[in-house]
Amino acid sequence: MIARGGKAIYGAPLGILMLEARFPRIPGDMGNGTTWPFPVLFKVVPGASPERVVVGGAAGLLPDFVAAAQELVRLGAEAITTNCGFLSLFQAELAAAVGVPVATSSLMQVPWVQATLPAGKRVGVVTVNKAGLTPRHLAAAGVPLDTPVTGTEGGREFFRVLIKAERDDMDVDLARADILDAGRALVAAHPEVGAVVLECTNMPPYAADLAAEIGLPVYDIYSMICWFQAGLRPRRWALG
């Protein structure tokens, strides 16, 4: 057997571009290493604060994300993702720059999930900030522009801790309540919603609670990246 080289790091084919933040990343959060059932490579993009990306449209940050993605590929990443759904804006540019598969946003699941639903049902989105989720973000991820969306910016904890960075601790129960409130509001306003996609990569810790609360399938960045990774490292089956 000949072992082939050419990389700095092996066994972690997925690279994750991280925003620069100091809020707690609890299990289930994309930025918590224990969330993933496989090894990953993290790279923080300096200056890419959640507020700058979510509220400010990530203005001026594309070169920084490209450089960070290229560094992850040099280290050994065979595919790239990001820890903010609003970075769908950079999907085409990052894919062109790094030459490996790129999945920037949980929102990319919306067309896939829609294909599973019965006639008359549609996908709804829960986002951290409805006001900031523009038609450009949706179009970049292949999301229909009339997709029902609700946000958490009117809540008590989630938005102000994660996006406004008012504290570096978080009341998890209040954060969960913000997600459940947003999900309930979504299905109440849009009874045709048959499944929900969570835009924010900090929402997976609450996905099971939301699914139980509204009685619908809930998809998030965890579901998408596990699918993504499955193509990078397909399961090898014993065939006798």
Secondary structure, 3 states (H helix, E strand, C coil): CCCCCCCCCCCCCEEEEECCCCCCCCCCCCCCHHHCCCCEEEEECCCCCHHHHHCCCCCCCHHHHHHHHHHHHHHCCCEEEECCHHHHHHHHHHHHHHCCCEECCHHHHHHHHHCCCCCCCEEEEEECCHHHCCHHHHHHCCCCCCCCEEECCCCCCHHHHHCCCCCCCCCHHHHHHHHHHHHHHHHHHCCCEEEEEECCCCCHHHHHHHHHHHCCCEECHHHHHHHHHHHHCCCCCCCC
